[in-house]
Amino acid sequence: MLHYEPKDLSVPEVHRLLLGGVAPRPIALVSTISKDGINNVSPFSFFNAFGANPPIVAFSPSRRGRDATLKDTYNNLIATKECVIQVVTHSMVEMVSLASAEFPPEYDEFTKSGLTPIDSDLVKPKRVKESPFQMECKLLEMKSFGEGGASANLAICEVLKFHVAEDLFLNGIIDPAKIDLVARMSGSFYSRAADGVFILEQPVGKKCIGYDQIPKHIRESETYSANDLGKFGNSESIPNESEVQEFINKIKEEKLELFESGLAAFLRYQRLNDNNRMLKAALEIDENQKRNIELSVKCALQTHDLDFAWKAALYAGMIK
């Protein structure tokens, strides 16, 4: 075995050890409101439940590692003493990832992440509609353990009211497969209750455009899921029209062998998850062209080819 004492390691090295060894960790999606009425929502993976009488949960809005500054969630909790803590399911992970990007305090992070705010019953912060398990809470105590970068702040909260989707229950208990929770591991690794480990790109260090900057025709398309939109929102920029046209011309001119033609070719490459050939085939047929191009975009998003996805999606929006 390898042996370490924290005093001999850098803070990032200690942090990486904790993230890798103390895992998988449940994720608290915490919504708060500033004293000026601005909504904030952010995920925290140093989180758990610690008692049922009264129901006590705690999470750590720790200081930022790079400069030891305090996060908006911490400041809002100190000011208002209220929050809502939601669980994170696989169907919403991309939007939650987007919510972890650092937007300025004056931005409403529900707008930036695409998550839907709904009124709480007992506290002022909004609940997150996409989460099937929500807890309205009051802050009992904030314990701080240092003023350096990555120092812990432990927010100890009492649950005032639970909101739970009725279809999660099986024989009186919440079924793990039905709730499909996501947990945090090391690096970009996550685990899923029903499906094992997967990779989710993080917006750390990126200036994400946010959900509200995604073009309307993409946001309102019936083709894309919430996770698809979360991936778009995690981007730092949007290709311009000339880049899109250059990309489409290249696809049209590319010598990609198609074993069949027309719709048959498109369906064949859809089954093979070949987004390049899906797009080329879609461009050669007029019927349902916009929808077929969007399906090639979904395929590209599944393989993390975001540049392809953006350009194809933007081109689809040019089709009348």
N, C-alpha and C positions, 0 to 999 in steps of 0.2 A: 504493500500500500504506500501511497504518497502521504506525507504528513506536513501540515501547515499550521502556523500560528498567525492569526490575523495581523499582528504587529509586523510580520515579515513580508506582507503582501500589500500591493496597491489596492485602493478602494475598488477600482474596476475588477481586479482579480478576485477579491472577496465577493463582490456582487455576482460575478459569473458562477462561482462555486455554489452560492446560495440558490441561484436560479436553476442550476442543473441538478443539485442534490435534493432540494426541498421542492419536489414536484411529483405529479401534476398539482397545480394550485388552482382552486376555484377563483373565478374572476368576478369582482364587484363592479358593476356599471353604476357609478354614483352620479346622481343628478342633484345639483344645488342651485341656489339663486343668490345673486349678489345683493348687496344693500341697495343698489340702484335698479334692481329688478331684471338683471340680465341672466338668462339661463346658461348653465354650464352642465356638461355631461362628460364623464371621463372614466376609463376603466382602471382598476387597481387589482393586481394579482396577489398582493400580500393581504389576504382577506380570509376570514372564517367566522363561524358561529361559536359562542362560548358559554351559552346557558339558555335555559328555556323558562325560567321562573325568577325574574322577568326575562323575556327573550333578549339576549345580548349578542350583538355582532360587532366586529371591529375590523378596520382596514387601515392601511398606512399610506396617507398622502405625504410621502417622504419628500425631503428637499431634493431639488434637481442636482444631479451628480456633477454637472459641469461648472455650476456657479453658486450652488447652495441656496438659490432663491426658493421661495415658497410658491406652491402651486395655487391656481385659482380655487380648486376644491377646498384646500386648507383655509384660505382667506374667507371664502364664503361661509364655511362651517363656523369659523370663529365669530363671524358677524351675525349670523342668523340662527345658529344652533339647530338647523334642520337639514335633512337630506332624504332622498329616496335611494335605496339600494336595490338594483335589479340583477338577476342572473343573466348570463350570456349563453345563448344557444347557437348551434351551428348555422342556423338559417340567417343569423344577423352578424356573423363575425367580421365581415368586411366593413360594415358600417361602424362597428365598435372599434375596429382597427383605425378607421378614419377619425373617430372621436378622440383617439389617443394622440393625434397630431397637436402640436402646440400653436393654437390660434391666439391672437391677442385677447385680453380680458373683455374688451368691448364687443366681441363677436358672440352671437348666440350660437352655441355649438350644436344645438338641435338642427339649426339651419345648415350648418357646415357639414354635419355628418349624415343628414338625411333621416335621422331617427325622428320618430313622431312624438311630440309632447302631448300628454293628456293630464287633466287636472287631478290633483290628489285630494283626498277627503279631509285630512287632518293637518297637513303641512303645506307650505307654500311652494317648495320645489315641485316641478312636474315629474310625472311618471313617464316611463318609456313604453309606448304601446307595443313595440315589437317583442318585448320580453314577457314570457308567460308567468313570471314569478317576481313580484315587486313587494318591497317592504318600506313603508313610510316610517321614518325614524327621527328621534331627537338625539342630539349630542349630549352625552352624560359627562364626558371628560376627554380632553385632548392632552395626551402625554407626549412630551418631546424628549429626545435622547441625543442631543447634540446639535451644533449649528454648522457643521461642515457639510460638504457635498455628499448626497445620498444618506444623510442622517434620517433616522426614523421619526415620524410623528404618528402616534397611535390614536386613531379616532374611535372611541368606545361609544357605541350607540345602543339605544333601546328601541326595539321594534314596537311601534304604536298600532300598526295595522298591516295585515298581509293581503295581497291581491294575487290569486292563483287561478290559472286557467282550469276550468272544470275537466277538460278532456285529458289532463295529465294523470289523473288518478286511475289506478287499477287495484281493486280490492282494498280501497281505503288508503293506499299509499301512493306517492308520486313515483310513477314508473320511469326508471332511468332512460329507457329507449324512447319513451314519449317526450320527455323533456329535452333529451339530446344535448346535454350540457357540454360546454367546451372548457378546457382547463389549460393553464399556462405551463410551459416547460422552459427549457433553455433556448437561447438564441431566437430563431424564428419558428421553433417547434411548439406545437400545441397538441393536445389530445382530445379526442371526442368520445363521449360515453358509448356510442353505438359503433364506432368505426376505427378506433386506434389513433395513430399519430398522423398529423398532416402539417404542411408548411404554410404559413401565412406571412406575406411580406409586410414589414413594419414601416410606418411613416416616420420613424425617429430620424431627426436631422433633415427631413424633407420639408419644403414649403408647399404643402399640398393645396391644390386648388379648392377642394371641398365639394360637397354634393351640389351646393347651390350654383356653382360655376359650370356644371355639366350642361351642355346645350339641351334646350327644352325637348327637342325631338327624341333625344336619347333617354332623358328622364321619363318621358311619357310613353315610350314604346312598350307594347305589351310583350315584347320578346325578352327583355332583360329582367333579371331577378334583382332583388335588393343587393345581393353579393356582387353581381355584375356592376351595379352602379357604384358600390363601395370601392371597387377596383379603379373605376374611372376617377372617382373623387380623390383617390390616393395619388394621382398623377401630379407632377409639378408644373406641367404645361400642356397646351392643346396644340396639335399640328395646325398649320395654317392651310388655306385653300390650295395654294400652289404645291405644297408638300403632299396634300391628299391627291391632287390630280396627277402628280408625278408618280406616286405610288400605284394608282389605278392603271395608268398607261403602262407601267412596268409589268403589272400582272397580266394585262391584255396581250402584251408582246412576248411574254415569257413562254419558252418552249416546254410547257408541262404536258407530258403525255397523258391524255385522257382515254381510258380504255373504252369508254362509251361516250355518248353525246347527250346534250340536253339535260332534262330532269333526271334521267337514269344515271348520268355521270355525277350530278350533284348528290343524289341519294347514296350512291356508292361511296363517295368520299366523306359524306357525313357519317356513315357507319365506321369509316376508318379514322375519324377525327383528324382529317387532313384539311386544315382551314385554308391553305393556299389553293389547293385544287377545288375546294368547295367554292371559293370566291371566283376563281376563273370560270368554273362551270356556270355559276349564277350570273356572271356578266354576259354570258353567251345566250341566255334565255330571257325572254321578256316577261313571261308569266310569273307573278309573285316575286319579282326580282328584288324588291326592297326587303321583303321578309327573308328571302334566301340569303341575301348579303348579311343581314342581322344574325342569322343562324351561324354563318361563318365567323362572325364576331364573337359569339358565345363560345365557339370552339377555340378560338384564339385565346380568349380569357382563361379558359380552363388549362391551357398550356403556358400561361403567364406571358404570352406574346402581346404586350400592351400596345406597342407601337403599331402593329398590324391592326389590333382591335380598334384603336382610335381612328385610324385613317379609313378603315372600311366602314365604321359606324358613321363617321362624318360624311362619307360619300353617300351612304344610304339616305341621309337626310337631305341630299340634293335632288333625290329622285321624287318627282311629283306623283 
